[in-house]
Amino acid sequence: MTFNFSALSKMLLLTIMVIPALFLPVIAASPLEKAPIKIGISTSFPPFNYKDANGEIQGYNADVARAICEKMQTLCEFSPMPFPEIIPALEQGLVQFAPSNFLWTPERAARINFSEKYYRSTTSLVGLSKDSFEDPMVLLQQNEATIAAAHSSAQWRYLHQHSAAQVVSVDTIAKGMQALEKGEVDYILLPTLFALNFLQRPENTHLDFIGEPIDAKSLTGDVHIGISKTQPELKDKIDKAIQSLVSSGELRVLILKYFPFNVY
């Protein structure tokens, strides 16, 4: 019997090349190579979210979203939209999460998931400084008073349910503030931290908080990130990212970048 040593050598060489390849680990695609997570965010609520002079989205909510994505090692991209469009976008899966100052309500919980809290909110009435010592609860019951509130917000719902004043719906808090500046409305009901930024502007020294923040369960409480129910696993990842930011002190650094006191 004769052997074709040339052919045998080729077979041995092929075997040597193939066998190790069978034992090589499968390298999974890096999370950063996946399609980016889309973040629903409005851009008219300084210091929470706004566009800077270069058109870049900035603010506390934007920074928190970026930090969460970094903790999750995931690429993310902002999808700017008006506040009333955010929950429908989450429901349809057009965006995956939204740092949009959501207080928990049963109605919202039926439509979206909520993260752990990332700050705490109260609500205040703002108007002319001459009324600063008035009782806001009394003013809310004056039939002739006009009070602006962002459409579909917790403040807007509260006014419709508990106030005798004329409610003026506005698309954004910024538009409500403009209406107050121009004297088109008597007051605006809005989250206290939003009002703080507004009242710190030099042109608004004639305006002030009216009394103390309103003590109502629907207007005060923990603020959460809204998460699409189409990706239920994302809640656990976002919650763990927030927990990490809190325990490491990173969230406090972000808070003090925008606010004069700890709002967590």
N, C-alpha and C positions, 0 to 999 in steps of 0.2 A: 504494500500500500504506500502511496506517495502523498505528501501534504503540500498544499500550496501555501508556503510560509508568508507570501505577500498578502494573501487574502486573510490568513489567520492574524497577522499583525494588525490589519485594519480593524478586524472584529474586536481584538483586545483593546485597541485604542478607543473604539467607540464605547465599549463597556466601561472603561475607566472614566470616560467623560459623562456618561449618562447616570451611573449609579450614584455619585455624590449629589447630582442635581435632584435626585428623588428625596434627599434628606435635607435640602435647603429649606429654611423657614419661609412661610408665606408672609410677605410683607404687606400689611394692610395699608390702604391709602390713608395718609395723614388727614386728621380732621380739617386741617387748613386747606386741603385739596377739594373738599366737598363744596357743594353749592352753598353760597352764603345764606345765613339766616337773615330774614328781612325784619326790620324793626319799624313799627309804626310810631311816628312821632310828629307832634305839631311843632310849629316854629314861632309861636306868638306869645309865649308865656315866660318872659325873662323873670328871674334868673334860671328858670328850669330848662327851657329850650328856646333858642332863638338863633338867627343867622348873624354871623359877624360881618365885618366890612368886606371880607373876601367871599361871602356867600357860604361859609362853612357852618354846619350846625354845632352849636356850643350850648353850655348850660349844665346844671346839676344832673338832670335826667339823662342828657347825652353822655356825660362822663360816667355815670353809673352803668349805662348800657355798654359802653366801651369796656369798662372794667369787668363786667359780667362775661362778655364775649372773650376777653383775655383769659379769665379764669377757666372758661369752658374750652379754651384753645380752639375757638371756632371763628371763622370769618363772618363778619356781619356787615350789613349795609342798611343805611337809613332810608325809609320810605316816607317822606314828608306828606302830611295830609291834615285837613282840618279835624279838630277834636271829634265832632259828631260822626265822622266817617271811620274812626278807629275801631270801635267795637264791631261794626259790620265787617270790616276788613279782617279782623281776628276770626270772626265766625266763619268766613269764607276761606280762611287759610291763605289770604293774600299777603298777610304779614304773620310772623310767628310769635312775637311778643311786643309789648308796648309799654314803655315807662311814661305813663300819661296821667299820673296823679289820681289813680283810681281808689276811691273809698269802696269798701265791700258793701254790696247791697244784694238782697236775694234775687232781684231781677237780673242784675249783671252776672251773678254767680251761675244763673241758668244758661248764660250765653258764653261765658269765658271762664277760664281758670285764673286763680289769683296766686301770686308769689307770696313769700313771707314779706313782712313790711320792710320798707327801705327808708321811711321817715314817717313822722306823725304830723297831722294837719288839724288846724282849727279854721273857723270861718268868721269873717268880720264884715261889718257894714262900714262903708267909707262914704264921706260926703264933705260938705264945707266945714272948715275948722270951727266956725261959730256954733256948730251943733255937736261938737266933740264930747260934751258932757251930757248929752241926751241919752235916754234909755233906748237902745235900738229896737227892743221889743215893742215899745210904744209907737215908734216911727213906722214899724212894719204894719201897724193897724190903721194908719191914716189913709183914708180913701183917695185923697188928692195927691199923695206921694207917688213919684215914679221911681222905680228901682230896676236897674239893669242887672242881668245875670246871663251867663253863657248858656245858650240853648242846650237842653238835655243834661246839664250839669246837676250835681247834688243841690247846689244853691238854687237853681232854676226850679227844681222839683219842690224844694222846701217852700219857696215863695208861693207857688201855686196851691200848695196844701195848707199853708199856715199864715198867709198874709192877706190883708184886705187892700194893700196898695196895688197900683197899676204896674204889672210886670212887663218890662221891655226886654224882649229876647234879642240877644246879639250873637253873632256867629262865633266870636272869640272874646276873651277877656280884654284883649287889647282894644277892640272896638268899643266895648263897654266903658273902658277907661277914657277913651277919646270922647265919648258921649258925655261923660261926667265933666271932663275938662271944658267942654264947649257949653256946658249948662243945659244940655238937651235932656238930662235926667237929673233927679235930685240926689240919688245914691246909687251905689253899686254893691252887690253882695258877692264876695269872692273869697278864696282861701287867703288867710292872714299873711302867709309868706309871699304871695303874689302882690298883695297890697303893700307890704313893707318895701319891696323894691320900687314900686310905683311912687310911694310917698317920699322916698329919699331923693327924688329928682328935684332940682332947684326950681323948676317951673311949677311944681305942685305944692308949694308951701302954704297955699290957701286951703288945702285939703287935709283931712285927718281921719283917723279911726273914730267911729262913733261908739263911745262906751267900750265895754269889754267884748271879747269874742262871744258869739252866740252859743249858748249852752244847749245844744241839740244833738242827739245821738247820730242823726243822719249827716251832720255837718262837721263832726269831730271824730277823729280816730286814726287808726293806722292806715298808711297809704301803701298800695301794692302795685306791682307790675302786672298788667293784663297779659294772659298767655292763651294762645289758641288751643281750643279743645281738639283740634285736628292732630296735634302732636302732644298727647298727654305726658309722654316721657320727658318733655322739655321742662315741666314744672320742677321735677326733682333736681335737674341740673342747675336751673336758675336759683332754686332755694339754696343749694350747696354753695353756689358762687357767692350769694349774698351773705351766708353764714361765714364764709371765709373772709370776705371784705370787712365784716363787723369784727371778727375775732382778731384780725391782723391790724386793725386800726386804720385801714385804708379808707373805709367809708367815712370815718370821722374827718380825715384829711379832705375828702371831697366836700363834705358838708361845710367845713370852715372856709373853704375856698369861696363859697357863695353866700354864707349866712353868718351873722355875728354871734350865733350861739348854736349849741348842739340841738338839732331837730329830730334826732333818732328816737 
